[in-house]
Amino acid sequence: MARDAALLIAWMRRLAATIRAHEAELTALDAAIGDGDHGANLARGFNKVEQKLDAEMPATPAALFRLVGMTLIGWVGGAAGPLYGTFFLEAGKAAGSAAELDEAGLVRCLAAGLAGVKARGKAEPGDKTMVDALTPAIEALGSGGSLAEAGRAARAGAKATAPLVARKGRASYLGERAIGHVDPGATSSVLLIESLAEAG
Protein backbone atom coordinates (compact mmCIF):
# COMPACT_ATOMS: atom_id res chain seq x y z
CA MET A 1 0.00 0.00 0.00
CA ALA A 2 1.36 3.38 -1.01
CA ARG A 3 1.11 6.25 1.43
CA ASP A 4 1.07 9.78 0.09
CA ALA A 5 1.34 12.96 2.13
CA ALA A 6 -2.43 13.06 2.71
CA LEU A 7 -2.47 9.59 4.29
CA LEU A 8 0.58 10.39 6.40
CA ILE A 9 -1.10 13.62 7.53
CA ALA A 10 -4.02 11.47 8.66
CA TRP A 11 -1.49 9.47 10.70
CA MET A 12 -0.22 12.65 12.36
CA ARG A 13 -3.74 13.79 13.21
CA ARG A 14 -4.61 10.38 14.62
CA LEU A 15 -1.39 10.42 16.64
CA ALA A 16 -2.14 13.89 18.01
CA ALA A 17 -5.59 12.77 19.15
CA THR A 18 -4.15 9.59 20.68
CA ILE A 19 -1.47 11.52 22.57
CA ARG A 20 -4.16 13.82 23.98
CA ALA A 21 -6.25 10.83 25.04
CA HIS A 22 -3.28 9.26 26.81
CA GLU A 23 -1.74 12.46 28.19
CA ALA A 24 -2.56 11.62 31.81
CA GLU A 25 -1.22 8.07 31.47
CA LEU A 26 2.06 9.28 29.97
CA THR A 27 2.41 11.92 32.66
CA ALA A 28 1.78 9.38 35.41
CA LEU A 29 4.41 7.03 33.98
CA ASP A 30 6.89 9.90 33.76
CA ALA A 31 6.09 11.08 37.27
CA ALA A 32 7.29 7.72 38.57
CA ILE A 33 10.74 7.79 36.97
CA GLY A 34 11.19 11.15 35.24
CA ASP A 35 10.10 14.78 35.36
CA GLY A 36 6.38 14.10 35.15
CA ASP A 37 5.86 16.16 32.01
CA HIS A 38 6.08 13.67 29.13
CA GLY A 39 2.36 13.63 28.40
CA ALA A 40 1.91 17.39 28.62
CA ASN A 41 4.99 18.06 26.52
CA LEU A 42 3.98 15.70 23.73
CA ALA A 43 0.38 16.93 23.74
CA ARG A 44 1.58 20.52 23.38
CA GLY A 45 3.90 19.57 20.53
CA PHE A 46 1.35 17.58 18.56
CA ASN A 47 -1.31 20.23 19.11
CA LYS A 48 1.09 22.62 17.41
CA VAL A 49 1.66 20.11 14.62
CA GLU A 50 -2.08 20.03 14.01
CA GLN A 51 -2.25 23.83 13.96
CA LYS A 52 0.49 23.93 11.33
CA LEU A 53 -1.26 21.27 9.26
CA ASP A 54 -4.43 23.35 9.41
CA ALA A 55 -2.45 26.22 7.89
CA GLU A 56 -0.45 24.31 5.29
CA MET A 57 -0.62 20.94 3.59
CA PRO A 58 2.83 19.47 2.87
CA ALA A 59 2.92 17.99 -0.62
CA THR A 60 5.32 15.12 -0.01
CA PRO A 61 6.12 12.70 2.80
CA ALA A 62 9.51 14.35 3.25
CA ALA A 63 7.95 17.80 3.62
CA LEU A 64 5.47 16.48 6.17
CA PHE A 65 8.12 14.73 8.23
CA ARG A 66 10.29 17.86 8.21
CA LEU A 67 7.39 20.01 9.40
CA VAL A 68 6.58 17.56 12.20
CA GLY A 69 10.20 17.19 13.25
CA MET A 70 10.95 20.89 13.39
CA THR A 71 7.70 21.62 15.23
CA LEU A 72 8.38 19.00 17.89
CA ILE A 73 11.93 20.24 18.42
CA GLY A 74 10.59 23.76 18.85
CA TRP A 75 7.61 23.02 21.08
CA VAL A 76 8.26 19.85 23.10
CA GLY A 77 10.35 20.27 26.21
CA GLY A 78 12.67 17.79 27.85
CA ALA A 79 14.34 14.96 25.96
CA ALA A 80 11.22 14.08 24.00
CA GLY A 81 11.41 17.10 21.69
CA PRO A 82 14.91 16.46 20.33
CA LEU A 83 14.33 12.68 20.16
CA TYR A 84 10.96 12.70 18.44
CA GLY A 85 12.03 15.65 16.32
CA THR A 86 15.11 13.74 15.19
CA PHE A 87 12.98 10.70 14.44
CA PHE A 88 10.83 12.62 11.97
CA LEU A 89 13.66 14.68 10.49
CA GLU A 90 15.65 11.54 9.71
CA ALA A 91 12.53 9.87 8.33
CA GLY A 92 12.10 12.89 6.06
CA LYS A 93 15.65 12.58 4.77
CA ALA A 94 15.05 8.92 3.97
CA ALA A 95 11.82 9.77 2.13
CA GLY A 96 13.77 11.87 -0.35
CA SER A 97 11.71 13.29 -3.19
CA ALA A 98 9.18 10.46 -3.29
CA ALA A 99 5.57 11.50 -3.76
CA GLU A 100 4.43 8.45 -1.81
CA LEU A 101 5.91 5.65 0.25
CA ASP A 102 5.41 1.99 -0.52
CA GLU A 103 5.90 -0.58 2.23
CA ALA A 104 9.65 -0.72 1.74
CA GLY A 105 9.84 3.07 1.68
CA LEU A 106 7.87 3.34 4.91
CA VAL A 107 10.16 0.84 6.63
CA ARG A 108 13.19 2.72 5.35
CA CYS A 109 11.89 6.00 6.79
CA LEU A 110 10.99 4.48 10.15
CA ALA A 111 14.35 2.71 10.35
CA ALA A 112 16.15 5.97 9.57
CA GLY A 113 14.15 7.67 12.30
CA LEU A 114 15.09 4.97 14.79
CA ALA A 115 18.75 5.23 13.83
CA GLY A 116 18.56 8.97 14.46
CA VAL A 117 17.00 8.44 17.88
CA LYS A 118 19.67 5.92 18.82
CA ALA A 119 22.43 8.27 17.73
CA ARG A 120 20.91 11.32 19.41
CA GLY A 121 20.13 9.57 22.68
CA LYS A 122 23.09 7.17 22.54
CA ALA A 123 20.59 4.44 23.42
CA GLU A 124 20.37 0.79 22.48
CA PRO A 125 17.72 -1.86 23.12
CA GLY A 126 17.66 -2.73 26.80
CA ASP A 127 18.42 0.80 27.99
CA LYS A 128 14.73 1.37 29.01
CA THR A 129 13.92 4.02 26.40
CA MET A 130 11.69 4.52 23.36
CA VAL A 131 14.21 2.43 21.42
CA ASP A 132 12.85 -0.65 23.21
CA ALA A 133 9.45 -0.17 21.59
CA LEU A 134 10.50 1.16 18.19
CA THR A 135 13.09 -1.52 17.48
CA PRO A 136 10.83 -4.60 17.58
CA ALA A 137 8.07 -2.72 15.76
CA ILE A 138 10.29 -1.75 12.86
CA GLU A 139 11.90 -5.19 12.79
CA ALA A 140 8.43 -6.71 12.51
CA LEU A 141 7.59 -4.45 9.57
CA GLY A 142 10.93 -5.08 7.93
CA SER A 143 10.36 -8.82 8.04
CA GLY A 144 7.00 -8.50 6.28
CA GLY A 145 4.72 -8.11 9.27
CA SER A 146 1.62 -5.94 9.21
CA LEU A 147 1.28 -2.60 10.94
CA ALA A 148 -1.00 -4.25 13.48
CA GLU A 149 1.74 -6.78 14.21
CA ALA A 150 4.23 -3.93 14.50
CA GLY A 151 1.96 -2.26 17.02
CA ARG A 152 1.78 -5.44 19.09
CA ALA A 153 5.56 -5.80 18.92
CA ALA A 154 5.97 -2.21 20.10
CA ARG A 155 3.59 -2.76 23.01
CA ALA A 156 5.42 -5.93 24.05
CA GLY A 157 8.72 -4.06 23.83
CA ALA A 158 7.42 -1.25 26.02
CA LYS A 159 6.03 -3.70 28.58
CA ALA A 160 9.43 -5.40 28.71
CA THR A 161 11.02 -2.15 29.95
CA ALA A 162 9.36 -2.56 33.37
CA PRO A 163 11.96 -4.92 34.90
CA LEU A 164 14.90 -3.02 33.43
CA VAL A 165 17.28 -0.63 35.14
CA ALA A 166 17.33 2.57 33.07
CA ARG A 167 20.68 3.38 31.52
CA LYS A 168 19.71 6.62 29.78
CA GLY A 169 17.72 9.73 30.62
CA ARG A 170 16.43 11.03 33.92
CA ALA A 171 15.33 7.55 34.98
CA SER A 172 18.95 6.39 34.93
CA TYR A 173 19.56 8.49 38.05
CA LEU A 174 17.18 6.26 40.00
CA GLY A 175 19.13 3.05 39.56
CA GLU A 176 17.15 0.05 40.76
CA ARG A 177 14.30 2.28 41.90
CA ALA A 178 13.24 2.50 38.24
CA ILE A 179 12.60 -1.25 38.20
CA GLY A 180 8.89 -2.06 37.97
CA HIS A 181 7.99 1.04 35.97
CA VAL A 182 7.30 1.02 32.23
CA ASP A 183 9.27 3.66 30.36
CA PRO A 184 7.08 6.61 29.30
CA GLY A 185 9.00 7.19 26.06
CA ALA A 186 8.54 3.56 25.07
CA THR A 187 4.84 3.93 25.83
CA SER A 188 4.44 7.02 23.65
CA SER A 189 6.34 5.20 20.90
CA VAL A 190 3.71 2.47 21.04
CA LEU A 191 1.07 5.13 20.40
CA LEU A 192 3.06 6.34 17.40
CA ILE A 193 3.10 2.89 15.81
CA GLU A 194 -0.48 2.01 16.75
CA SER A 195 -1.71 5.31 15.30
CA LEU A 196 0.04 4.49 12.04
CA ALA A 197 -1.75 1.13 11.97
CA GLU A 198 -5.10 2.80 12.65
CA ALA A 199 -4.55 5.43 9.96
CA GLY A 200 -3.95 2.70 7.39
MOCORFEN-V879645 format. One record per pair of residues at least 6 apart in sequence whose ideal C-beta (glycine too) atoms are under 7 Angstrom apart, sorted by the first residue. I is the first residue (numbers start at 1). J is the second residue. Records with the same first field share a line. If there is no record, write none. Layout:
# MOCORFEN-V879645
I=J / J
This chain:
# MOCORFEN-V879645
1=103
2=100 / 101 / 102
3=100 / 101 / 106
4=99 / 100
5=58 / 59 / 60 / 61 / 63 / 64
7=199 / 200
8=61 / 64
9=53 / 64
10=199
11=195 / 196 / 199
12=49 / 53 / 68
13=50
14=195 / 198 / 199
15=46 / 191 / 192 / 195
16=46 / 47 / 49 / 50
18=191 / 195
19=42 / 43 / 46 / 191
20=43
22=39 / 191
23=39 / 40 / 43
24=39
25=39
26=38 / 39 / 42 / 184 / 187 / 188
27=36 / 37 / 38 / 39 / 40
29=181 / 182 / 184 / 187
30=36 / 37 / 38 / 39 / 184
32=181
33=166 / 171 / 174 / 178 / 181
34=169 / 170 / 171 / 184
35=78 / 170
37=77 / 78
38=80 / 184 / 185 / 188
41=76 / 77 / 78 / 80
42=76 / 80 / 188
44=75 / 76
45=71 / 72 / 75 / 76 / 81
48=71 / 75
49=68 / 71
52=67 / 71
58=64 / 67
60=97 / 98 / 99
61=95 / 98 / 100 / 101
62=92 / 95 / 96 / 97
65=88 / 89 / 91 / 92 / 95
66=89 / 92
68=88
69=85 / 88 / 89 / 92
70=85
72=81 / 84 / 85 / 88
73=81 / 82 / 85
76=84
79=169
80=185
82=120
83=117 / 120 / 121 / 130
86=116 / 117 / 120
87=113 / 116 / 117
88=113
89=116
90=112 / 113 / 115 / 116
91=109 / 110 / 112 / 113
93=112
94=108 / 109 / 112
95=101 / 109
98=105
101=109
107=138 / 141 / 142
110=138 / 141
111=138 / 142
114=134 / 135 / 138
117=130 / 131 / 134
118=124 / 131
121=129 / 168
122=168
123=129 / 131 / 168
124=131
125=131 / 132 / 135
126=132 / 164
127=167 / 168
128=161 / 164 / 166 / 167 / 171 / 178 / 183
129=168 / 169 / 183 / 185 / 186
130=185 / 186 / 188 / 189
132=157 / 158 / 160 / 161 / 183 / 186
133=154 / 157 / 158 / 186 / 189 / 190
134=154 / 189
135=157
136=153 / 154 / 156 / 157
137=150 / 151 / 153 / 154 / 157 / 193
140=149 / 150 / 153
141=150
147=196 / 197
148=197
150=193 / 197
151=193 / 194 / 197
154=189 / 190 / 193
155=190
157=186
158=182 / 183 / 186 / 187 / 189 / 190
159=182
161=182 / 183 / 186
162=180 / 181 / 182
163=179
165=175 / 176 / 178 / 179
166=172 / 174 / 178
171=178 / 183
